[in-house]
């Protein structure tokens, strides 16, 4: 009999969370046919179907619904056991933050710097990743904290009795452009038509957010022409500063550029999109320092 592979369980979890074979395969970085074969292999090992292939969109069978919680538990137990065993053979305790890429640059370093003196006996590790992988890292206990922008895409997976959440900040996506000699934006409605847009890739967090909150809106009347796409804020920021087009960038990532006049608000006619910065953790932790950091962020937020 074929032995169960951990990646099959992680594939099934991705399918549950994305609700689509194509999107789940993309998140798992495999082709859709290969992803489908792995789900079939899991079903073969279990001895029952997880997916009702007679229905569209993707629908789980009753057995698949029942197995969902168990798959989370199995993956969680595997990684938590690995973490405990690693702790037994390492001399330095390690605490891990997993966060979206932009927050590891614009938010987290300034927040944790004051903590260093009180956490001198522990190594703080910061891992940047896409939101889906960050969520998996927290749920599998490979990470102690998840720092991310609030998203309806992942909120249902975090509505669990053993997950704690805390809003630790706010941000907003702001439409910005490089300025001309007079300090006015080079790009924007009424300046260039169509407006040259530097956009996020469609599968990225900010790409989906902009599509949902603005580009698919009936109120959107400005015509854009996409010049370039990039998944990363820093990559788009460099292109905007160089004068290649307009982009929506997190305000937290462009403070110094706005202050120096390298970037200006593109147009008051274009909306900013408000964001919540959220911190998540498991209810229980193997390290007391997790509670110390959690209380620190609570005090910061209450004082803001």
Buried (B, 14 or more C-beta within 10 A) or exposed (E): EEEEEEEBBBBBBBBBBBEBBEBBBBBBEBEBEEBBEBBBBBBEEBEEBBBBEEEEEBEBBEBBEEBBEEBBEBBBEBBBEEBEEEEEEEEEBBBBBBBBBBBBBBBBEEBBEEBEEEBEEBEBEBBBBBBBBBBBBBBBBBBBBBBBBBBEBBEEBBEEEEBBBBEBBBBBBBBBBBBEEEEEBBBBBEBBEEBBBBBBEEEBBBBBBBBEBBEEEEEEEBEBEEBBBBBBBEBBBEBBBEEBBBBBBBBBBBEEBBEEEBBBBBBEEBBBBEBEBBBBBBEEBBBEBBEBBBEBBEEBBEEE
